[in-house]
Amino acid sequence: MKNTPFTHKHLALGAKMAPFAGYNMPISYSGINDEHAAVRNNAGVFDVSHMGEFILKGPDALDLIQRVCTNDASKLTDGKAQYSALPNEEGGIVDDLIVYCIEENKVYMLVVNASNIEKDWNWISARNTKNVEMHNISDKTCLLAVQGPNATKILQTLTEMDILNLKYYTFTKGKFAGVDNVLVSATGYTGAGGVELYFEDSDGAADKIWDAIFEAGAASGIKPIGLGARDTLRLEMGYCLYGNDIDDTTSPLEAGLGWITKFTKDFTARPIIEALKAEGVKRKLVGFEMVDKGIPRHDYAITDADGKVIGKVTSGTQAPSLQKAIGLGYVTVDHSHTDSEIFIAVRDKKLKAKVVKVPFQ
């Protein structure tokens, strides 16, 4: 099991640790509900250094990205990022990712899910027919997500970069907490605002940045946050988690990711996905909230009023901010409309739920 450059910090803080995507990761420190509230109302720091980062360089870097991704990366200019997906040959999803434009038409960074690093690298490499220069920098890249309404105010004291006014899905690069070449990106997986910091762990940079952030945020009550709260935060926003809500068998259109699927260019399985759009999907990923008491869990069956199975739960939890049980799941199209009545099979019970719009409220 791998450690991140911050594992010793988590252990010193008494974090509850568990294996995740081959890494020894913090699940919680003070408790999921407490950490969740800290991010929604103030600021919290996530160690997400297990994520994968690839650099693609050269005159054909954009061409390769365009061919393997669903979104249109030609729209990106220096300092802009874009959410996208890697479709497979059948029109399913190899992974979802973020594409960063470091230098237009020349240098890009792809940020992929931790559990898919090797799979994604092999997938993209196999399609690199024009000898684009590729570097897997995952093992030497640190990533801290500092999220919450007060996150950028706290971090601004540590840099001359203007991060208070960074627009959503843009980034800047410079000196942060005395460390050079830190990429600060107005992205995140919480819906609470904030930024993500990418940097190389050389000359003690990891400790230096971690310590500086917690020192700067001490008076404001900044907290370390584990993967448990990361999951409840993203679920309240209706954000997909790879391996749960999307995978190799789900189409971007079924998952509600039509907005990152652009048919203005060629990409893997474009004809299949385009045909699906024309004929219409048979199932959709929806958000739902429980009407009856009970918590929906991954893989629980979803049924209609007669007990006929119409889908399954992909993610579910008791939402800390909302004080109610919520979930995501695939259902047949005729049950996918807002306020549709559905039922979750919990052991031998059939618990009532209703389809709602996301983000959950």
C-alpha positions as CSV (number, residue, x, y, z in Angstrom):
1,M,0.0,0.0,0.0
2,K,1.3,3.4,-1.0
3,N,1.6,6.4,1.3
4,T,1.2,10.1,0.2
5,P,3.7,12.8,1.3
6,F,1.2,13.7,4.0
7,T,0.5,10.3,5.5
8,H,2.6,11.1,8.6
9,K,0.5,14.3,9.1
10,H,-2.7,12.2,9.0
11,L,-1.3,9.7,11.5
12,A,-0.1,12.5,13.8
13,L,-3.6,14.0,13.8
14,G,-5.1,10.7,14.7
15,A,-7.0,10.2,11.4
16,K,-8.9,7.0,10.9
17,M,-7.0,5.4,7.9
18,A,-8.1,2.9,5.3
19,P,-6.9,1.5,2.0
20,F,-8.2,3.4,-1.0
21,A,-7.1,2.9,-4.6
22,G,-3.9,1.3,-3.4
23,Y,-3.1,4.2,-1.0
24,N,-3.3,4.5,2.8
25,M,-5.8,7.3,3.0
26,P,-7.5,9.3,5.8
27,I,-11.2,8.5,6.0
28,S,-12.0,10.9,8.9
29,Y,-10.4,12.9,11.7
30,S,-13.1,14.5,13.9
31,G,-16.0,12.7,12.3
32,I,-17.7,12.8,8.9
33,N,-20.6,15.1,9.9
34,D,-18.2,17.6,11.7
35,E,-15.8,17.6,8.7
36,H,-18.6,18.0,6.2
37,A,-20.0,21.0,8.1
38,A,-16.5,22.6,8.2
39,V,-16.3,22.5,4.4
40,R,-19.8,23.7,3.8
41,N,-19.5,26.6,6.3
42,N,-15.8,27.4,6.6
43,A,-12.8,25.7,5.1
44,G,-11.2,22.2,5.0
45,V,-8.1,20.6,3.6
46,F,-8.2,17.3,1.7
47,D,-5.1,15.3,0.8
48,V,-5.9,13.9,-2.6
49,S,-2.4,13.2,-3.7
50,H,-3.5,9.7,-4.8
51,M,-5.1,11.2,-7.9
52,G,-3.3,10.7,-11.3
53,E,-1.6,13.4,-13.4
54,F,-0.4,13.0,-17.0
55,I,1.5,15.6,-19.0
56,L,0.9,15.6,-22.8
57,K,3.3,17.7,-24.9
58,G,3.9,18.5,-28.5
59,P,2.2,19.8,-31.7
60,D,-0.2,16.8,-31.7
61,A,-1.1,16.8,-28.0
62,L,-4.4,18.5,-28.6
63,D,-5.2,16.1,-31.4
64,L,-4.7,13.1,-29.1
65,I,-6.9,14.7,-26.4
66,Q,-9.6,15.4,-28.9
67,R,-9.6,11.8,-30.2
68,V,-9.8,10.2,-26.7
69,C,-12.0,12.7,-24.8
70,T,-15.7,13.5,-25.3
71,N,-15.4,17.3,-24.6
72,D,-14.0,19.8,-27.0
73,A,-10.5,20.7,-25.7
74,S,-9.9,23.1,-28.6
75,K,-12.0,25.6,-26.7
76,L,-9.3,25.7,-24.0
77,T,-6.8,28.6,-23.8
78,D,-3.8,29.0,-21.4
79,G,-5.0,28.8,-17.7
80,K,-8.3,27.1,-18.4
81,A,-9.5,23.7,-17.4
82,Q,-12.4,21.4,-18.6
83,Y,-14.3,18.4,-17.2
84,S,-14.3,15.6,-19.7
85,A,-14.6,11.8,-20.1
86,L,-12.7,9.0,-21.9
87,P,-15.2,6.9,-23.8
88,N,-14.5,3.2,-24.6
89,E,-15.1,1.5,-27.9
90,E,-18.6,0.5,-26.8
91,G,-19.6,4.0,-25.7
92,G,-19.1,3.4,-22.0
93,I,-16.8,5.5,-19.8
94,V,-13.1,4.5,-19.2
95,D,-12.8,7.4,-16.7
96,D,-13.9,11.0,-16.1
97,L,-11.1,13.5,-15.9
98,I,-10.1,17.2,-15.9
99,V,-8.0,18.6,-18.8
100,Y,-5.8,21.6,-18.0
101,C,-4.4,23.8,-20.8
102,I,-0.9,24.7,-19.7
103,E,0.2,26.1,-23.1
104,E,-2.4,26.2,-25.9
105,N,-1.9,23.6,-28.6
106,K,1.4,22.4,-26.9
107,V,1.2,21.3,-23.2
108,Y,-1.8,19.8,-21.3
109,M,-2.2,18.1,-18.0
110,L,-4.9,15.4,-17.5
111,V,-6.0,14.6,-14.0
112,V,-7.5,11.2,-13.6
113,N,-9.0,9.0,-10.9
114,A,-6.6,7.3,-8.5
115,S,-8.0,3.8,-9.2
116,N,-7.7,4.3,-13.0
117,I,-4.1,5.6,-13.4
118,E,-2.7,2.6,-15.0
119,K,-5.8,1.8,-17.0
120,D,-6.1,5.4,-18.4
121,W,-2.3,5.6,-19.1
122,N,-2.5,2.4,-21.2
123,W,-5.7,3.5,-22.9
124,I,-4.3,6.9,-24.0
125,S,-0.9,5.4,-24.9
126,A,-2.4,2.8,-27.1
127,R,-4.1,5.7,-29.1
128,N,-0.9,7.8,-29.2
129,T,-0.3,7.2,-32.9
130,K,1.5,10.5,-33.6
131,N,4.3,10.2,-30.9
132,V,2.9,12.8,-28.5
133,E,5.4,13.2,-25.6
134,M,3.6,11.7,-22.5
135,H,4.8,11.8,-18.9
136,N,3.0,10.1,-16.0
137,I,3.8,12.5,-13.1
138,S,1.3,10.9,-10.6
139,D,3.9,9.6,-8.1
140,K,5.8,12.9,-7.8
141,T,2.7,15.2,-7.7
142,C,1.1,16.4,-4.5
143,L,-2.5,17.5,-4.6
144,L,-4.3,19.3,-1.8
145,A,-7.9,20.4,-2.2
146,V,-8.7,23.4,0.1
147,Q,-12.4,23.8,-0.1
148,G,-15.1,25.9,1.5
149,P,-16.4,29.5,1.5
150,N,-13.4,30.8,3.4
151,A,-10.7,28.7,1.7
152,T,-9.4,31.3,-0.8
153,K,-9.4,34.1,1.9
154,I,-7.1,32.0,4.0
155,L,-4.9,30.9,1.1
156,Q,-4.5,34.4,-0.3
157,T,-2.3,35.4,2.6
158,L,0.3,32.8,1.4
159,T,0.8,34.1,-2.2
160,E,0.9,37.0,-4.5
161,M,-1.1,35.1,-7.1
162,D,-4.7,36.5,-7.2
163,I,-6.6,33.4,-6.2
164,L,-9.5,35.3,-4.6
165,N,-10.7,36.2,-8.1
166,L,-9.9,33.0,-9.9
167,K,-12.9,32.1,-12.1
168,Y,-14.4,28.6,-11.9
169,Y,-12.3,26.1,-13.9
170,T,-9.4,28.4,-14.4
171,F,-6.0,28.2,-12.8
172,T,-2.8,30.1,-12.2
173,K,0.8,29.1,-11.4
174,G,3.4,30.7,-9.2
175,K,5.0,30.9,-5.7
176,F,2.8,29.7,-2.8
177,A,4.0,29.6,0.8
178,G,7.5,30.1,-0.5
179,V,7.3,27.1,-2.9
180,D,7.8,27.7,-6.6
181,N,5.7,26.3,-9.4
182,V,2.5,25.7,-7.5
183,L,-0.6,25.3,-9.8
184,V,-3.7,26.8,-8.1
185,S,-6.9,25.7,-9.7
186,A,-10.4,26.9,-9.0
187,T,-11.8,23.4,-9.1
188,G,-13.0,20.9,-6.5
189,Y,-15.4,18.1,-5.8
190,T,-17.5,19.7,-3.0
191,G,-19.6,22.5,-4.5
192,A,-18.5,24.6,-1.6
193,G,-15.9,26.8,-3.5
194,G,-12.2,26.8,-3.0
195,V,-9.2,25.7,-4.9
196,E,-6.9,22.7,-5.6
197,L,-3.1,23.0,-5.3
198,Y,-0.7,20.9,-7.4
199,F,3.0,20.8,-6.7
200,E,6.0,18.6,-6.7
201,D,7.2,17.3,-3.3
202,S,10.9,18.4,-3.5
203,D,12.9,20.0,-0.8
204,G,10.2,19.5,1.8
205,A,7.5,21.3,-0.2
206,A,4.7,19.0,1.1
207,D,5.4,19.7,4.8
208,K,6.0,23.4,4.1
209,I,2.7,24.0,2.3
210,W,0.6,21.8,4.7
211,D,2.0,23.6,7.7
212,A,1.6,27.1,6.1
213,I,-2.0,26.4,5.3
214,F,-2.9,25.2,8.8
215,E,-1.0,28.1,10.4
216,A,-2.8,30.7,8.1
217,G,-6.1,29.1,8.8
218,A,-5.7,28.4,12.5
219,A,-7.7,31.5,13.7
220,S,-10.5,30.7,11.2
221,G,-10.7,27.1,12.4
222,I,-9.6,25.4,9.2
223,K,-9.8,21.6,9.5
224,P,-8.2,18.5,7.8
225,I,-10.9,16.5,6.0
226,G,-11.0,12.8,5.1
227,L,-12.5,10.9,2.2
228,G,-15.7,10.1,4.1
229,A,-16.8,13.8,4.0
230,R,-15.5,14.1,0.5
231,D,-18.1,11.5,-0.5
232,T,-21.0,13.1,1.3
233,L,-20.1,16.5,0.0
234,R,-19.9,15.4,-3.6
235,L,-23.1,13.4,-3.3
236,E,-25.1,16.4,-2.0
237,M,-24.0,18.1,-5.3
238,G,-25.0,15.2,-7.4
239,Y,-21.4,14.7,-8.7
240,C,-20.6,11.3,-10.2
241,L,-18.1,9.0,-8.6
242,Y,-16.2,6.7,-11.0
243,G,-16.8,3.0,-10.1
244,N,-20.2,3.8,-8.5
245,D,-22.2,6.2,-10.7
246,I,-20.3,5.8,-13.9
247,D,-18.1,3.0,-15.3
248,D,-17.3,1.1,-18.4
249,T,-20.9,0.1,-18.9
250,T,-22.6,3.5,-18.6
251,S,-22.9,6.0,-21.4
252,P,-22.2,9.6,-20.8
253,L,-25.7,10.3,-22.0
254,E,-27.3,8.0,-19.5
255,A,-25.2,9.6,-16.7
256,G,-26.4,13.1,-17.6
257,L,-23.0,14.0,-19.1
258,G,-24.3,15.0,-22.5
259,W,-23.1,18.5,-21.7
260,I,-19.4,17.3,-21.9
261,T,-20.1,15.2,-25.0
262,K,-19.5,17.3,-28.2
263,F,-20.3,15.9,-31.6
264,T,-18.4,18.7,-33.3
265,K,-15.3,16.5,-33.5
266,D,-14.4,12.9,-33.8
267,F,-13.7,10.8,-30.7
268,T,-13.8,7.1,-29.7
269,A,-17.3,5.6,-30.2
270,R,-18.7,8.9,-31.4
271,P,-21.1,7.1,-33.8
272,I,-22.4,4.8,-31.0
273,I,-23.0,7.7,-28.6
274,E,-24.5,9.8,-31.4
275,A,-26.9,7.0,-32.3
276,L,-27.9,6.7,-28.7
277,K,-28.7,10.4,-28.6
278,A,-30.8,10.1,-31.7
279,E,-32.8,7.1,-30.5
280,G,-32.9,8.1,-26.8
281,V,-31.5,6.4,-23.8
282,K,-33.5,3.7,-22.0
283,R,-32.3,4.5,-18.5
284,K,-31.1,7.7,-16.7
285,L,-29.0,8.5,-13.7
286,V,-31.3,10.4,-11.3
287,G,-31.1,12.0,-7.9
288,F,-33.7,10.8,-5.3
289,E,-34.5,11.5,-1.7
290,M,-36.1,9.0,0.7
291,V,-39.7,9.5,1.7
292,D,-39.8,6.5,4.1
293,K,-37.1,6.2,6.7
294,G,-34.0,4.4,5.6
295,I,-30.6,4.9,3.9
296,P,-30.1,3.8,0.3
297,R,-26.8,2.0,-0.3
298,H,-24.8,1.1,-3.4
299,D,-26.4,-1.7,-5.4
300,Y,-29.7,-1.7,-3.7
301,A,-32.5,-2.5,-6.2
302,I,-34.9,0.3,-7.2
303,T,-38.4,-0.9,-8.0
304,D,-41.8,0.5,-9.0
305,A,-44.9,0.4,-6.8
306,D,-45.6,-3.2,-8.0
307,G,-42.1,-4.4,-6.9
308,K,-40.8,-4.7,-10.5
309,V,-37.0,-3.8,-10.6
310,I,-36.5,-0.7,-12.6
311,G,-32.9,0.1,-11.7
312,K,-30.3,0.2,-8.9
313,V,-28.8,2.6,-6.4
314,T,-25.3,3.7,-7.3
315,S,-24.6,6.1,-4.3
316,G,-26.5,6.9,-1.2
317,T,-26.1,8.5,2.2
318,Q,-27.7,10.4,5.1
319,A,-26.8,13.9,3.8
320,P,-25.3,15.9,6.7
321,S,-26.2,19.4,5.4
322,L,-29.8,18.4,4.5
323,Q,-30.7,16.1,7.3
324,K,-32.2,13.6,5.0
325,A,-31.3,10.4,3.1
326,I,-30.4,10.9,-0.6
327,G,-29.1,8.9,-3.4
328,L,-28.2,8.5,-7.1
329,G,-29.3,5.6,-9.2
330,Y,-30.2,4.5,-12.7
331,V,-33.9,4.1,-13.5
332,T,-35.9,3.5,-16.6
333,V,-36.7,6.7,-18.5
334,D,-40.4,6.6,-17.6
335,H,-39.5,6.8,-13.9
336,S,-36.8,9.5,-14.3
337,H,-39.0,12.6,-14.2
338,T,-38.9,14.9,-11.2
339,D,-41.3,13.8,-8.4
340,S,-41.6,10.3,-9.9
341,E,-42.4,7.8,-7.1
342,I,-39.8,5.0,-6.8
343,F,-39.0,2.4,-4.1
344,I,-35.7,1.2,-2.7
345,A,-35.4,-2.4,-1.7
346,V,-33.8,-2.4,1.7
347,R,-33.5,-6.0,3.0
348,D,-37.1,-7.3,2.9
349,K,-38.7,-3.8,2.8
350,K,-39.8,-1.6,0.0
351,L,-39.1,2.0,1.0
352,K,-40.7,4.9,-0.8
353,A,-38.5,7.6,-2.4
354,K,-39.0,10.3,-5.0
355,V,-36.9,11.6,-7.9
356,V,-35.5,15.1,-7.3
357,K,-33.3,17.5,-9.2
358,V,-29.6,17.8,-8.3
359,P,-27.9,19.5,-6.6
360,F,-30.0,18.2,-3.7
361,Q,-31.7,20.8,-1.5
